[in-house]
Amino acid sequence: MQDELLCDFAARYIWWKTVDAALAYPERIVAQVMNLGTFTDIGRLLTVWPTEVLRPLLMQAEPGWFTERSWAFWQLYLGLVPVNGTPPPLPHRRLPEHA
């Protein structure tokens, strides 16, 4: 079931790559669904990937994978911040400083 769901999600949420190319990075597919997914697709995702899998994925997300809104939602939903807490900043790229 997980493989079928990944293929479906890859085709619809990683539209700029072929399904085979997207499947090389399953964590990116899951993150894209977490960020842009419909209510139905989020429900499908949560039936296959437990919070124990989604927590580290969120904590290791790369810059650009999440919007501020979805980042805050998932931080709260996955219990990484308390209800009235402030989520950590979004991941961001660090550019090298000039010498």
Summary of the structure (lengths in Angstrom):
residues: 99
radius of gyration: 14.5
end to end distance: 51.5
largest distance: 51.5
contacts: 229
relative contact order: 0.12
helix: 58%
strand: 0%
